[in-house]
Amino acid sequence: MSFRNVAVLVLSLAGASSAFAAGDAAKGQTIVTNVCSACHGVDGNSVVAMYPKLAGQHPEYITKQLMNFKSGDRKNAIMGGMVAALSPEDMENLGAYFGSQTPKTDTAKSNGPGSIGEKIYKGGIPGIGVPACASCHGPAGAGIPVQFPRLGGQHSEYIVTQLKAFGSYERANDGAKMMRMIASKLSEQDMAAVADYIQGLH
């Protein structure tokens, strides 16, 4: 996918109106305390690398993912069980709560400035048609609401798991197949490098 095509898609999605209500963060906090905190932390800053950090994530993105888990569009045995009893309002409230939390920063292990991870994130891999991650997720990993999630500071292990799932088409809730097409072109070494760089973004 060319940079021009990515830019067109970004602009069209950024101009789309949100399908989700604002949500009630206080009500979301109650659900987090009773349901989500064991894996994602009370404030959304998971300390276990296999579970994503949700603090500071775009509320609409969290709500969409929860809806996708419930509908089966995104498959995960643990999350499928967690969302079974949640209403659409509950999901909006969770999005509002996690979105209002402050994400904690982390550091890259070896992919700092000048690294392969940085080159992929900022410039992609033109030779095989991989666009820059920053095109959709922003130079500091803040994402572009409402379609492109915040990635900065996310656990590298979780990022790699999701890239592999997209690359194998096991995860298929990316709408226009953008992430599936991109991830399927990345080697495991590329995935590990860019995930490590993302972990250090803030």
SEMARSE-446002 format. One record per residue (C-alpha): x, y, z. Coordinates in Angstrom, 2 decimals, always signed. Last residue first. Layout:
<nodes>
- c1,c2,c3
- X,Y,Z
...
</nodes>
This chain:
<nodes>
- c1,c2,c3
- +5.92,+8.29,+24.65
- +7.50,+5.59,+22.53
- +9.70,+2.96,+24.20
- +7.33,+0.05,+23.69
- +6.90,+1.13,+20.07
- +10.62,+0.58,+19.45
- +10.43,-2.93,+20.89
- +7.40,-3.68,+18.72
- +9.26,-2.38,+15.64
- +12.21,-4.69,+16.28
- +10.17,-7.78,+17.21
- +7.94,-7.43,+14.16
- +10.88,-6.94,+11.81
- +12.61,-10.02,+13.25
- +9.42,-12.05,+12.86
- +9.38,-11.02,+9.21
- +6.83,-8.46,+8.05
- +4.81,-8.82,+4.84
- +1.78,-10.45,+6.50
- +1.74,-7.59,+9.00
- +1.00,-4.99,+6.33
- -1.79,-6.80,+4.50
- -3.42,-7.90,+7.74
- -3.09,-4.42,+9.22
- -4.81,-2.79,+6.24
- -7.56,-5.38,+5.90
- -10.10,-2.57,+5.24
- -11.90,-3.27,+8.51
- -9.19,-4.32,+10.94
- -11.26,-6.97,+12.69
- -9.48,-9.93,+11.10
- -7.24,-11.49,+13.71
- -6.26,-15.00,+12.64
- -5.28,-13.50,+9.29
- -1.78,-14.98,+9.75
- -0.22,-11.51,+9.60
- -2.93,-10.02,+11.80
- -2.35,-12.61,+14.52
- +1.42,-12.24,+14.17
- +1.14,-8.48,+14.49
- -1.11,-8.93,+17.54
- +1.34,-11.22,+19.32
- +4.24,-8.91,+18.47
- +2.40,-5.92,+19.93
- +1.58,-7.86,+23.12
- +5.22,-8.82,+23.63
- +6.30,-5.23,+22.97
- +4.13,-3.97,+25.83
- +2.50,-0.69,+24.78
- +4.40,+2.51,+25.54
- +3.12,+4.32,+22.46
- +0.48,+2.31,+20.58
- -2.63,+4.54,+20.60
- -5.20,+3.10,+18.31
- -6.17,+4.03,+14.74
- -9.88,+4.28,+14.00
- -11.17,+7.08,+16.21
- -8.91,+8.85,+16.74
- -5.40,+8.96,+15.26
- -2.76,+7.15,+17.29
- -0.58,+8.51,+20.09
- +2.44,+6.46,+18.96
- +4.90,+9.36,+19.15
- +5.13,+9.91,+15.37
- +1.44,+9.07,+14.86
- -0.37,+5.73,+14.70
- -1.62,+5.99,+11.13
- +1.33,+7.30,+9.13
- +3.63,+6.56,+12.07
- +3.53,+2.87,+11.20
- +5.38,+3.77,+7.99
- +4.10,+1.91,+4.96
- +5.12,-1.68,+4.08
- +5.23,-2.19,+0.32
- +8.08,-4.69,+0.13
- +10.84,-2.33,-0.95
- +9.29,+0.61,+0.89
- +9.88,-0.88,+4.36
- +8.20,+1.58,+6.71
- +9.69,+5.01,+7.27
- +8.95,+6.04,+10.84
- +8.06,+2.71,+12.43
- +10.31,+0.62,+10.19
- +13.30,+2.91,+10.67
- +12.69,+3.13,+14.42
- +12.64,-0.65,+14.77
- +15.80,-1.00,+12.69
- +17.51,+1.31,+15.17
- +18.71,+4.88,+14.73
- +17.05,+6.08,+17.93
- +16.06,+3.23,+20.27
- +15.50,-0.41,+19.44
- +17.47,-2.26,+22.14
- +15.27,-2.81,+25.17
- +12.79,-0.04,+24.44
- +11.60,+1.91,+27.45
- +8.27,+2.30,+29.21
- +5.81,+5.10,+29.86
- +2.75,+4.90,+32.05
- -0.57,+5.81,+30.45
- -2.75,+8.34,+32.29
- -6.38,+7.26,+32.62
- -9.28,+9.03,+30.92
- -9.40,+6.65,+27.97
- -9.66,+3.71,+30.35
- -12.77,+5.18,+31.95
- -14.50,+6.39,+28.78
- -13.90,+3.11,+26.97
- -15.21,+1.20,+29.97
- -18.35,+3.35,+29.97
- -18.85,+2.74,+26.26
- -18.55,-1.00,+26.87
- -21.04,-0.88,+29.74
- -23.48,+1.01,+27.51
- -23.20,-1.68,+24.82
- -24.07,-4.22,+27.55
- -21.48,-6.48,+29.16
- -22.41,-10.00,+30.25
- -20.42,-11.86,+27.58
- -17.56,-9.35,+27.61
- -15.25,-11.27,+29.94
- -15.98,-14.66,+28.40
- -15.04,-13.56,+24.90
- -12.06,-11.77,+26.40
- -10.58,-15.01,+27.70
- -11.31,-17.10,+24.61
- -10.11,-14.48,+22.15
- -11.66,-13.94,+18.73
- -12.29,-10.57,+17.16
- -15.38,-10.52,+14.95
- -16.92,-12.81,+17.57
- -19.77,-10.42,+18.33
- -18.68,-9.98,+21.96
- -14.99,-9.59,+21.12
- -15.88,-7.12,+18.37
- -18.02,-5.08,+20.76
- -15.13,-4.94,+23.22
- -12.78,-3.90,+20.40
- -15.17,-1.16,+19.27
- -15.54,+0.23,+22.80
- -11.77,+0.31,+23.26
- -11.35,+2.13,+19.95
- -14.06,+4.65,+20.77
- -12.43,+5.42,+24.12
- -9.05,+6.17,+22.50
- -6.41,+4.51,+24.69
- -5.01,+6.58,+27.54
- -4.72,+3.60,+29.87
- -5.44,+0.32,+28.05
- -2.10,-1.44,+28.50
- -2.33,-4.78,+26.79
- -2.11,-8.16,+28.53
- +0.74,-10.48,+27.52
- +3.32,-8.17,+29.10
- +1.86,-8.31,+32.60
- +2.12,-4.95,+34.37
- -1.12,-3.65,+32.85
- -1.55,+0.10,+33.06
- -5.33,+0.38,+32.76
- -5.73,+2.25,+36.04
- -6.98,-0.72,+38.08
- -4.64,-3.03,+36.18
- -5.26,-4.76,+32.85
- -5.31,-8.40,+33.92
- -6.78,-8.43,+37.43
- -8.32,-4.99,+36.91
- -10.90,-5.94,+34.30
- -13.93,-7.43,+36.06
- -14.87,-6.00,+39.46
- -12.65,-2.91,+39.66
- -12.94,-2.28,+35.91
- -16.73,-2.52,+36.07
- -16.87,+0.07,+38.85
- -14.46,+2.31,+36.96
- -16.72,+2.24,+33.91
- -19.56,+3.70,+35.94
- -17.31,+6.60,+36.90
- -16.07,+6.97,+33.31
- -19.57,+7.43,+31.88
- -19.71,+6.96,+28.12
- -19.24,+9.45,+25.29
- -21.58,+7.75,+22.84
- -20.23,+5.61,+20.04
- -20.65,+5.75,+16.27
- -17.98,+8.43,+15.94
- -18.20,+10.66,+12.90
- -15.94,+9.93,+9.97
- -13.43,+12.61,+9.05
- -10.51,+10.74,+10.58
- -11.50,+7.70,+8.56
- -11.41,+9.53,+5.26
- -8.20,+11.35,+6.10
- -6.41,+8.19,+7.20
- -7.60,+6.30,+4.13
- -6.32,+9.00,+1.79
- -2.99,+9.13,+3.63
- -2.59,+5.35,+3.43
- -3.30,+5.43,-0.30
- -0.71,+8.18,-0.80
- +1.85,+6.30,+1.30
- +1.44,+3.35,-1.03
- +0.00,+0.00,+0.00
</nodes>
